[in-house]
């Protein structure tokens, strides 16, 4: 049973690394629930076998004591295996959330850069879009071309600053 769970964990680990999705997280949590169930099932058995070995029970004789020691060893292996698998699953979840956070951060970075570039452009076009009578640039023959040159200059300067700061 632990070998099958181990194989499932290995498959999920590959999926988490290559193409993490929401259903992968559900599968990891399902296996974690199975691990909790196995641990809750095995832990009391360990206590019972340990108690039987320590007591002067009529059930345990010198001829079958080795079997109880072997049973205790197997129970300890299962418990250790479950703990190891549980740690692996926690690591997978951490890796998944780290990957998702990295993707979200890169998307937010791009959106922030676009916002930072278009915010001054919006400000410039708002100023030139106001309806005032005594606005000096309205009567200027090259007013439209001048505002376009200003907008393009702001874009170039902002992109140069972003590249200089290594944000792009």
MDTraj code that builds the backbone (N, CA, C; nanometers):
import mdtraj as md
import numpy as np

residues = "UNK UNK UNK UNK UNK UNK UNK UNK UNK UNK UNK UNK UNK UNK UNK UNK UNK UNK UNK UNK UNK UNK UNK UNK UNK UNK UNK UNK UNK UNK UNK UNK UNK UNK UNK UNK UNK UNK UNK UNK UNK UNK UNK UNK UNK UNK UNK UNK UNK UNK UNK UNK UNK UNK UNK UNK UNK UNK UNK UNK UNK UNK UNK UNK UNK UNK UNK UNK UNK UNK UNK UNK UNK UNK UNK UNK UNK UNK UNK UNK UNK UNK UNK UNK UNK UNK UNK UNK UNK UNK UNK UNK UNK UNK UNK UNK UNK UNK UNK UNK UNK UNK UNK UNK UNK UNK UNK UNK UNK UNK UNK UNK UNK UNK UNK UNK UNK UNK UNK UNK UNK UNK UNK UNK UNK UNK UNK UNK UNK UNK UNK UNK UNK UNK UNK UNK UNK UNK UNK UNK UNK UNK UNK UNK UNK UNK UNK UNK UNK UNK UNK UNK UNK UNK UNK UNK UNK UNK UNK UNK UNK UNK UNK UNK UNK UNK UNK UNK".split()
xyz = np.array([
    [0.0816, -0.1183, 0.0000],
    [0.0000, 0.0000, 0.0000],
    [0.0865, 0.1254, 0.0000],
    [0.1926, 0.1240, 0.0807],
    [0.2825, 0.2391, 0.0838],
    [0.3570, 0.2560, -0.0478],
    [0.3885, 0.1450, -0.1126],
    [0.4555, 0.1539, -0.2428],
    [0.3654, 0.2197, -0.3459],
    [0.2365, 0.1851, -0.3458],
    [0.1423, 0.2473, -0.4388],
    [0.1293, 0.3965, -0.4102],
    [0.1198, 0.4300, -0.2825],
    [0.1132, 0.5720, -0.2467],
    [0.2417, 0.6441, -0.2862],
    [0.3548, 0.5772, -0.2698],
    [0.4829, 0.6357, -0.3104],
    [0.4883, 0.6615, -0.4606],
    [0.4342, 0.5668, -0.5394],
    [0.4299, 0.5864, -0.6845],
    [0.3380, 0.7030, -0.7218],
    [0.2235, 0.7135, -0.6545],
    [0.1338, 0.8261, -0.6793],
    [0.2032, 0.9584, -0.6463],
    [0.2756, 0.9594, -0.5373],
    [0.3454, 1.0805, -0.4959],
    [0.4507, 1.1192, -0.5991],
    [0.5244, 1.0208, -0.6513],
    [0.6246, 1.0493, -0.7537],
    [0.5602, 1.1064, -0.8799],
    [0.4465, 1.0493, -0.9207],
    [0.3758, 1.1019, -1.0379],
    [0.3276, 1.2447, -1.0141],
    [0.2729, 1.2685, -0.8959],
    [0.2265, 1.4039, -0.8634],
    [0.3421, 1.5029, -0.8568],
    [0.4546, 1.4574, -0.8066],
    [0.5711, 1.5454, -0.7992],
    [0.6151, 1.5888, -0.9385],
    [0.6107, 1.4964, -1.0318],
    [0.6458, 1.5294, -1.1710],
    [0.5472, 1.6309, -1.2287],
    [0.4199, 1.6131, -1.1994],
    [0.3178, 1.7059, -1.2499],
    [0.3340, 1.8437, -1.1861],
    [0.3626, 1.8467, -1.0566],
    [0.3804, 1.9753, -0.9877],
    [0.4984, 2.0515, -1.0467],
    [0.6026, 1.9804, -1.0832],
    [0.7210, 2.0457, -1.1385],
    [0.6966, 2.0912, -1.2817],
    [0.6344, 2.0069, -1.3635],
    [0.6190, 2.0395, -1.5055],
    [0.4991, 2.1273, -1.5358],
    [0.3826, 2.0934, -1.4816],
    [0.2602, 2.1665, -1.5160],
    [0.1633, 2.1671, -1.3979],
    [0.1898, 2.2535, -1.2997],
    [0.1014, 2.2534, -1.1820],
    [-0.0364, 2.3105, -1.2153],
    [-0.1391, 2.2389, -1.1690],
    [-0.2772, 2.2824, -1.1893],
    [-0.3529, 2.2666, -1.0585],
    [-0.4741, 2.3189, -1.0574],
    [-0.5556, 2.3131, -0.9362],
    [-0.5940, 2.1691, -0.9010],
    [-0.6217, 2.0854, -1.0022],
    [-0.6583, 1.9473, -0.9725],
    [-0.5405, 1.8681, -0.9151],
    [-0.4189, 1.9132, -0.9443],
    [-0.3007, 1.8503, -0.8857],
    [-0.2992, 1.8726, -0.7347],
    [-0.3358, 1.9926, -0.6935],
    [-0.3402, 2.0229, -0.5503],
    [-0.4457, 1.9370, -0.4817],
    [-0.5589, 1.9195, -0.5482],
    [-0.6631, 1.8338, -0.4908],
    [-0.6120, 1.6907, -0.4728],
    [-0.5368, 1.6422, -0.5715],
    [-0.4819, 1.5067, -0.5622],
    [-0.3802, 1.4973, -0.4481],
    [-0.2987, 1.6005, -0.4304],
    [-0.2013, 1.6006, -0.3204],
    [-0.2740, 1.5968, -0.1864],
    [-0.3804, 1.6770, -0.1734],
    [-0.4562, 1.6760, -0.0480],
    [-0.5266, 1.5419, -0.0263],
    [-0.5703, 1.4777, -0.1330],
    [-0.6339, 1.3460, -0.1184],
    [-0.5325, 1.2442, -0.0660],
    [-0.4127, 1.2474, -0.1183],
    [-0.3096, 1.1544, -0.0700],
    [-0.2706, 1.1884, 0.0737],
    [-0.2681, 1.3178, 0.1052],
    [-0.2386, 1.3552, 0.2443],
    [-0.3435, 1.2991, 0.3396],
    [-0.4704, 1.3023, 0.2973],
    [-0.5761, 1.2435, 0.3810],
    [-0.5544, 1.0936, 0.3970],
    [-0.5125, 1.0259, 0.2895],
    [-0.4836, 0.8830, 0.2992],
    [-0.3689, 0.8581, 0.3968],
    [-0.2672, 0.9430, 0.3895],
    [-0.1528, 0.9289, 0.4804],
    [-0.1964, 0.9482, 0.6256],
    [-0.2822, 1.0447, 0.6497],
    [-0.3323, 1.0669, 0.7856],
    [-0.4107, 0.9450, 0.8333],
    [-0.4919, 0.8883, 0.7420],
    [-0.5686, 0.7685, 0.7777],
    [-0.4758, 0.6517, 0.8121],
    [-0.3733, 0.6311, 0.7296],
    [-0.2784, 0.5210, 0.7550],
    [-0.2072, 0.5442, 0.8873],
    [-0.1647, 0.6668, 0.9109],
    [-0.0925, 0.6968, 1.0358],
    [-0.1832, 0.6745, 1.1569],
    [-0.3079, 0.7181, 1.1482],
    [-0.4008, 0.6983, 1.2594],
    [-0.4314, 0.5502, 1.2799],
    [-0.4237, 0.4728, 1.1739],
    [-0.4489, 0.3285, 1.1852],
    [-0.3301, 0.2547, 1.2444],
    [-0.2097, 0.2971, 1.2097],
    [-0.0896, 0.2245, 1.2506],
    [-0.0425, 0.2664, 1.3893],
    [-0.0603, 0.3915, 1.4242],
    [-0.0059, 0.4411, 1.5506],
    [-0.0577, 0.3637, 1.6731],
    [-0.1867, 0.3376, 1.6861],
    [-0.2323, 0.2590, 1.8024],
    [-0.1770, 0.1164, 1.8026],
    [-0.1595, 0.0602, 1.6844],
    [-0.1037, -0.0748, 1.6750],
    [0.0383, -0.0769, 1.7313],
    [0.1121, 0.0267, 1.7040],
    [0.2484, 0.0365, 1.7555],
    [0.2489, 0.0373, 1.9077],
    [0.1563, 0.1119, 1.9650],
    [0.1474, 0.1192, 2.1111],
    [0.1095, -0.0159, 2.1706],
    [0.0181, -0.0853, 2.1043],
    [-0.0250, -0.2161, 2.1540],
    [0.0903, -0.3157, 2.1495],
    [0.1615, -0.3212, 2.0389],
    [0.2718, -0.4167, 2.0259],
    [0.3833, -0.3826, 2.1244],
    [0.4138, -0.2562, 2.1407],
    [0.5167, -0.2160, 2.2367],
    [0.4755, -0.2551, 2.3787],
    [0.3490, -0.2313, 2.4116],
    [0.2991, -0.2695, 2.5436],
    [0.3041, -0.4188, 2.5652],
    [0.2721, -0.4958, 2.4616],
    [0.2757, -0.6423, 2.4747],
    [0.4178, -0.6916, 2.4943],
    [0.5146, -0.6297, 2.4289],
    [0.6527, -0.6733, 2.4424],
    [0.7081, -0.6437, 2.5818],
    [0.6651, -0.5347, 2.6394],
    [0.7165, -0.4952, 2.7707],
    [0.6504, -0.5728, 2.8848],
    [0.5308, -0.6161, 2.8652],
    [0.4588, -0.6835, 2.9740],
    [0.4953, -0.8314, 2.9793],
    [0.4543, -0.8906, 3.0845],
    [0.4751, -1.0337, 3.1033],
    [0.3497, -1.1061, 3.0574],
    [0.3190, -1.0926, 2.9326],
    [0.1982, -1.1534, 2.8787],
    [0.2212, -1.3017, 2.8524],
    [0.1150, -1.3769, 2.8704],
    [0.1225, -1.5207, 2.8434],
    [0.1232, -1.5477, 2.6937],
    [0.0827, -1.4488, 2.6182],
    [0.0797, -1.4656, 2.4730],
    [0.2188, -1.4627, 2.4113],
    [0.3095, -1.3925, 2.4756],
    [0.4439, -1.3778, 2.4198],
    [0.5384, -1.4712, 2.4932],
    [0.5873, -1.5654, 2.4176],
    [0.6858, -1.6605, 2.4700],
    [0.8170, -1.6346, 2.3983],
    [0.9159, -1.7006, 2.4407],
    [1.0475, -1.6847, 2.3791],
    [1.0445, -1.7279, 2.2326],
    [0.9607, -1.8229, 2.1996],
    [0.9563, -1.8749, 2.0623],
    [0.8901, -1.7763, 1.9653],
    [0.7960, -1.6969, 2.0126],
    [0.7304, -1.6037, 1.9204],
    [0.7671, -1.4570, 1.9467],
    [0.8597, -1.4302, 2.0383],
    [0.9017, -1.2924, 2.0678],
    [0.9671, -1.2280, 1.9464],
    [1.0397, -1.3085, 1.8700],
    [1.1044, -1.2546, 1.7500],
    [1.0004, -1.2037, 1.6503],
    [0.8883, -1.2712, 1.6423],
    [0.7823, -1.2268, 1.5511],
    [0.7228, -1.0924, 1.5944],
    [0.7087, -1.0753, 1.7246],
    [0.6571, -0.9474, 1.7752],
    [0.7583, -0.8342, 1.7537],
    [0.8862, -0.8671, 1.7693],
    [0.9892, -0.7661, 1.7394],
    [0.9859, -0.7299, 1.5916],
    [0.9676, -0.8316, 1.5066],
    [0.9589, -0.8084, 1.3630],
    [0.8348, -0.7242, 1.3293],
    [0.7243, -0.7557, 1.3949],
    [0.6015, -0.6784, 1.3755],
    [0.6223, -0.5331, 1.4186],
    [0.6893, -0.5152, 1.5302],
    [0.7183, -0.3796, 1.5782],
    [0.8064, -0.3046, 1.4780],
    [0.9062, -0.3728, 1.4221],
    [0.9929, -0.3102, 1.3218],
    [0.9140, -0.2696, 1.1978],
    [0.8243, -0.3555, 1.1544],
    [0.7423, -0.3233, 1.0368],
    [0.6514, -0.2035, 1.0649],
    [0.5954, -0.2007, 1.1823],
    [0.5090, -0.0878, 1.2186],
    [0.5904, 0.0417, 1.2198],
    [0.7115, 0.0363, 1.2721],
    [0.7980, 0.1544, 1.2741],
    [0.8346, 0.1972, 1.1320],
    [0.8599, 0.1009, 1.0436],
    [0.8901, 0.1339, 0.9040],
    [0.7710, 0.2022, 0.8374],
    [0.6524, 0.1506, 0.8629],
    [0.5321, 0.2113, 0.8043],
    [0.5144, 0.3531, 0.8579],
    [0.5313, 0.3716, 0.9873],
    [0.5176, 0.5045, 1.0478],
    [0.6203, 0.6013, 0.9899],
    [0.7446, 0.5557, 0.9794],
    [0.8493, 0.6413, 0.9219],
    [0.8215, 0.6723, 0.7750],
    [0.7749, 0.5704, 0.7012],
    [0.7406, 0.5925, 0.5608],
    [0.6279, 0.6938, 0.5436],
    [0.5269, 0.6829, 0.6290],
    [0.4150, 0.7776, 0.6237],
    [0.4641, 0.9191, 0.6546],
    [0.5509, 0.9317, 0.7551],
    [0.6049, 1.0634, 0.7887],
    [0.6873, 1.1203, 0.6734],
    [0.7664, 1.0346, 0.6098],
    [0.8472, 1.0790, 0.4960],
    [0.7578, 1.1238, 0.3811],
    [0.6566, 1.0447, 0.3508],
    [0.5652, 1.0814, 0.2423],
    [0.4895, 1.2099, 0.2743],
    [0.4535, 1.2246, 0.4005],
    [0.3822, 1.3464, 0.4399],
    [0.4722, 1.4691, 0.4216],
    [0.6005, 1.4549, 0.4560],
    [0.6948, 1.5645, 0.4343],
    [0.7110, 1.5951, 0.2859],
    [0.7167, 1.4886, 0.2042],
    [0.7256, 1.5088, 0.0589],
    [0.6034, 1.5826, 0.0054],
    [0.4856, 1.5457, 0.0536],
    [0.3630, 1.6116, 0.0089],
    [0.3607, 1.7586, 0.0517],
    [0.4062, 1.7856, 0.1731],
    [0.4146, 1.9252, 0.2166],
    [0.5124, 2.0039, 0.1301],
    [0.6239, 1.9414, 0.0949],
    [0.7203, 2.0057, 0.0055],
    [0.6610, 2.0314, -0.1317],
    [0.5800, 1.9359, -0.1810],
    [0.5139, 1.9554, -0.3105],
    [0.4177, 2.0725, -0.3063],
    [0.3421, 2.0813, -0.1982],
    [0.2485, 2.1928, -0.1850],
    [0.3228, 2.3259, -0.1792],
    [0.4335, 2.3277, -0.1050],
    [0.5140, 2.4498, -0.0995],
    [0.5665, 2.4867, -0.2377],
    [0.6123, 2.3859, -0.3106],
    [0.6619, 2.4092, -0.4457],
    [0.5512, 2.4607, -0.5380],
    [0.4328, 2.4008, -0.5270],
    [0.3192, 2.4446, -0.6085],
    [0.2849, 2.5905, -0.5797],
    [0.2720, 2.6228, -0.4514],
    [0.2351, 2.7598, -0.4158],
    [0.3453, 2.8585, -0.4534],
    [0.4690, 2.8161, -0.4448],
    [0.5798, 2.9017, -0.4868],
    [0.5736, 2.9288, -0.6366],
    [0.5438, 2.8248, -0.7148],
    [0.5325, 2.8410, -0.8593],
    [0.4173, 2.9344, -0.8947],
    [0.3045, 2.9167, -0.8298],
    [0.1883, 3.0020, -0.8554],
    [0.2185, 3.1464, -0.8158],
    [0.2860, 3.1652, -0.7031],
    [0.3217, 3.2991, -0.6587],
    [0.4174, 3.3649, -0.7570],
    [0.5123, 3.2892, -0.8097],
    [0.6057, 3.3431, -0.9078],
    [0.5326, 3.3847, -1.0345],
    [0.4400, 3.3020, -1.0810],
    [0.3612, 3.3378, -1.1993],
    [0.2789, 3.4649, -1.1743],
    [0.2162, 3.4708, -1.0590],
    [0.1347, 3.5875, -1.0256],
    [0.2210, 3.7131, -1.0174],
    [0.3389, 3.6993, -0.9584],
    [0.4283, 3.8144, -0.9488],
    [0.4732, 3.8632, -1.0863],
    [0.5006, 3.7711, -1.1770],
    [0.5428, 3.8141, -1.3108],
    [0.4287, 3.8824, -1.3853],
    [0.3061, 3.8335, -1.3676],
    [0.1909, 3.8985, -1.4296],
    [0.1699, 4.0372, -1.3694],
    [0.1805, 4.0453, -1.2381],
    [0.1641, 4.1751, -1.1711],
    [0.2727, 4.2733, -1.2135],
    [0.3920, 4.2247, -1.2357],
    [0.5020, 4.3111, -1.2804],
    [0.4705, 4.3714, -1.4162],
    [0.4226, 4.2889, -1.5077],
    [0.3892, 4.3380, -1.6418],
    [0.2751, 4.4398, -1.6340],
    [0.1728, 4.4073, -1.5566],
    [0.0597, 4.5000, -1.5440],
    [0.1023, 4.6316, -1.4794],
    [0.1884, 4.6246, -1.3820],
    [0.2370, 4.7457, -1.3165],
    [0.3195, 4.8307, -1.4116],
    [0.4022, 4.7659, -1.4930],
    [0.4822, 4.8413, -1.5898],
    [0.3927, 4.9108, -1.6928],
    [0.2908, 4.8405, -1.7403],
    [0.1974, 4.9043, -1.8336],
    [0.1266, 5.0222, -1.7675],
    [0.0861, 5.0041, -1.6453],
    [0.0190, 5.1126, -1.5735],
    [0.1125, 5.2306, -1.5547],
    [0.2367, 5.2023, -1.5197],
    [0.3334, 5.3104, -1.4984],
    [0.3634, 5.3856, -1.6274],
    [0.3600, 5.3163, -1.7400],
    [0.3847, 5.3835, -1.8681],
    [0.2633, 5.4653, -1.9099],
    [0.1444, 5.4119, -1.8932],
    [0.0255, 5.4807, -1.9433],
    [-0.0288, 5.5877, -1.8489],
    [0.0126, 5.5878, -1.7239],
    [-0.0371, 5.6891, -1.6318],
    [0.0062, 5.8303, -1.6727],
    [0.1353, 5.8554, -1.7017],
    [0.1731, 5.9903, -1.7463],
    [0.1112, 6.0260, -1.8817],
    [0.0940, 5.9248, -1.9673],
    [0.0326, 5.9516, -2.0977],
    [-0.1123, 5.9952, -2.0802],
    [-0.1800, 5.9322, -1.9885],
    [-0.3180, 5.9708, -1.9595],
    [-0.3221, 6.1135, -1.9052],
    [-0.2276, 6.1473, -1.8208],
    [-0.2201, 6.2822, -1.7663],
    [-0.1980, 6.3848, -1.8776],
    [-0.1056, 6.3561, -1.9670],
    [-0.0760, 6.4495, -2.0772],
    [-0.1984, 6.4658, -2.1674],
    [-0.2613, 6.3571, -2.2047],
    [-0.3773, 6.3679, -2.2944],
    [-0.4958, 6.4346, -2.2245],
    [-0.5064, 6.4190, -2.0945],
    [-0.6127, 6.4892, -2.0205],
    [-0.5921, 6.6400, -2.0259],
    [-0.4684, 6.6800, -2.0074],
    [-0.4414, 6.8244, -2.0110],
    [-0.4744, 6.8809, -2.1488],
    [-0.4284, 6.8121, -2.2523],
    [-0.4539, 6.8630, -2.3870],
    [-0.5980, 6.8404, -2.4319],
    [-0.6713, 6.7615, -2.3606],
    [-0.8108, 6.7370, -2.3970],
    [-0.9087, 6.8300, -2.3271],
    [-0.8579, 6.9183, -2.2403],
    [-0.9480, 7.0104, -2.1699],
    [-1.0023, 7.1165, -2.2657],
    [-1.1206, 7.1612, -2.2402],
    [-1.1857, 7.2595, -2.3266],
    [-1.1738, 7.3999, -2.2659],
    [-1.0581, 7.4601, -2.2818],
    [-1.0367, 7.5975, -2.2388],
    [-1.0233, 7.6857, -2.3625],
    [-1.0665, 7.8093, -2.3496],
    [-1.0527, 7.9039, -2.4613],
    [-0.9108, 7.9537, -2.4734],
    [-0.8498, 7.9847, -2.3630],
    [-0.7163, 8.0451, -2.3655],
    [-0.6084, 7.9400, -2.3412],
    [-0.6135, 7.8377, -2.4137],
    [-0.5129, 7.7314, -2.4032],
    [-0.4143, 7.7553, -2.5162],
    [-0.2892, 7.7915, -2.4843],
    [-0.1966, 7.8381, -2.5877],
    [-0.1693, 7.7367, -2.6986],
    [-0.1645, 7.6080, -2.6659],
    [-0.1279, 7.5088, -2.7665],
    [-0.2409, 7.4816, -2.8662],
    [-0.3628, 7.5255, -2.8360],
    [-0.4734, 7.4995, -2.9273],
    [-0.4583, 7.5753, -3.0592],
    [-0.4026, 7.6955, -3.0522],
    [-0.3853, 7.7760, -3.1731],
    [-0.2522, 7.7508, -3.2420],
    [-0.1668, 7.6765, -3.1818],
    [-0.0355, 7.6493, -3.2407],
    [-0.0539, 7.5529, -3.3564],
    [0.0141, 7.5796, -3.4683],
    [-0.0015, 7.4993, -3.5894],
    [0.0454, 7.3543, -3.5688],
    [0.1489, 7.3357, -3.4894],
    [0.2044, 7.2010, -3.4656],
    [0.1685, 7.1484, -3.3270],
    [0.0579, 7.1890, -3.2709],
    [0.0169, 7.1478, -3.1360],
    [-0.0064, 6.9979, -3.1263],
    [-0.0765, 6.9415, -3.2223],
    [-0.1044, 6.7966, -3.2193],
    [0.0242, 6.7169, -3.2332],
    [0.1091, 6.7564, -3.3304],
    [0.2357, 6.6864, -3.3496],
    [0.3259, 6.7017, -3.2267],
    [0.3228, 6.8204, -3.1659],
    [0.4033, 6.8435, -3.0458],
    [0.3589, 6.7559, -2.9302],
    [0.2275, 6.7401, -2.9141],
    [0.1782, 6.6536, -2.8055],
    [0.2125, 6.5073, -2.8327],
    [0.2065, 6.4647, -2.9590],
    [0.2461, 6.3270, -2.9919],
    [0.3940, 6.3033, -2.9647],
    [0.4762, 6.4018, -2.9987],
    [0.6203, 6.3897, -2.9723],
    [0.6442, 6.3814, -2.8215],
    [0.5702, 6.4605, -2.7438],
    [0.5846, 6.4565, -2.5981],
    [0.5452, 6.3189, -2.5441],
    [0.4366, 6.2613, -2.5943],
    [0.3905, 6.1308, -2.5496],
    [0.4940, 6.0232, -2.5822],
    [0.5445, 6.0248, -2.7057],
    [0.6444, 5.9248, -2.7466],
    [0.7722, 5.9420, -2.6658],
    [0.8106, 6.0665, -2.6377],
    [0.9306, 6.0919, -2.5573],
    [0.9145, 6.0361, -2.4162],
    [0.7971, 6.0562, -2.3580],
    [0.7718, 6.0024, -2.2236],
    [0.7790, 5.8504, -2.2255],
    [0.7217, 5.7883, -2.3275],
    [0.7274, 5.6408, -2.3378],
    [0.8717, 5.5936, -2.3471],
    [0.9502, 5.6567, -2.4309],
    [1.0903, 5.6155, -2.4492],
    [1.1691, 5.6351, -2.3201],
    [1.1479, 5.7465, -2.2529],
    [1.2193, 5.7723, -2.1278],
    [1.1808, 5.6686, -2.0218],
    [1.0526, 5.6385, -2.0108],
    [1.0094, 5.5413, -1.9095],
    [1.0638, 5.4018, -1.9396],
    [1.0614, 5.3624, -2.0647],
    [1.1170, 5.2305, -2.1000],
    [1.2665, 5.2264, -2.0727],
    [1.3370, 5.3365, -2.1039],
    [1.4812, 5.3419, -2.0761],
    [1.5082, 5.3321, -1.9262],
    [1.4274, 5.3997, -1.8454],
    [1.4447, 5.3919, -1.6996],
    [1.4182, 5.2496, -1.6504],
    [1.3141, 5.1852, -1.7022],
    [1.2818, 5.0483, -1.6608],
    [1.3937, 4.9511, -1.6993],
    [1.4490, 4.9702, -1.8167],
    [1.5598, 4.8819, -1.8580],
    [1.6848, 4.9089, -1.7753],
    [1.7090, 5.0367, -1.7451],
    [1.8252, 5.0725, -1.6640],
    [1.8150, 5.0122, -1.5249],
    [1.6951, 5.0081, -1.4701],
    [1.6726, 4.9489, -1.3383],
    [1.6548, 4.7968, -1.3466],
    [1.6595, 4.7433, -1.4672],
    [1.6451, 4.5990, -1.4939],
    [1.5083, 4.5468, -1.4505],
    [1.4045, 4.6275, -1.4737],
    [1.2680, 4.5853, -1.4483],
    [1.2074, 4.5249, -1.5735],
    [1.2665, 4.5517, -1.6862],
    [1.2206, 4.4942, -1.8131],
    [1.3182, 4.3925, -1.8630],
])
top = md.Topology()
chain = top.add_chain()
for i, resn in enumerate(residues, 1):
    res = top.add_residue(resn, chain, resSeq=i)
    for name in ("N", "CA", "C"):
        top.add_atom(name, md.element.get_by_symbol(name[0]), res)
traj = md.Trajectory(xyz[None], top)
